């Protein structure tokens, strides 16, 4: 085929795509409002692939993100080229029409749509991006003979976040982010775990409730625990000094010591 014929074919192909887009948007050949979006979760910084739930038999593939067309490709084209925020990032499996987004970012979150116009097939996904969860922070307070244990994560991780508790031995009616035990109950709990989860990540931390009682009780008796060793050291020091002075006085007052001192002061007799 000569160059002029190839250019004409490209123009016809472009016109066909334009007409299909007009039909899709204006005449609702494919009514996305009647196609329920499947909720799917991706992990920030990881890859995700959106796979159409039907077979691609060739022809035109259209991909949207929200209201923008991000891919317009036919099986007779060469390398797929994405537009918008997925330019030079996303890839298309040309045998299935699947879309792969690498290194997910928060801005990738949104409504994704795919259409195979020749077969009249369409699908929607609501992509939600969540973060990998760190270990939650746990702290406890002991007051009025009650132990209060709290589990926390920074607010940036709160999207679709849930939590629950696991105790050994098992306990019932443990609240989501805070639990309370009487002093007697806390002493019976060998270990308490806080488990945090979102649809793609889980993490946990543990604490020993009896240790909370010991840790909080220590400051009350800190003065006594400090003053007793100081008092004992002082008594020991005074006792040693007293014994040394008593021994020194006894040595100076002994007869042998006095006689020797007198002898030193008398002249020798011939």
Buried (B, 14 or more C-beta within 10 A) or exposed (E): EEEEEEEEEEEEBEEEBEEBBEEBEEEEBBEBEEBEBEEBBBBBEEEBBBBBEBEBEEBBBBBBBEEEBBBBBBBEEEEBBBBBBBEEBBBBBBEBBBBBBBEBEEEBBBBBBBBBBBBEBBBBBBBBBBBBBEEBEBEBBBEEEEBBBBBBBEEEBEBEBEBBBBBEEEBEEBEEBEBEBEBEBBEEBEEBBBBBBBBBBEBBBEBBBBEBBEEBEEEEEEEEEEEEEEEEEEEEEEEEEEEEEEEEEEEEEEEEEEEEEEEEEEEEEE
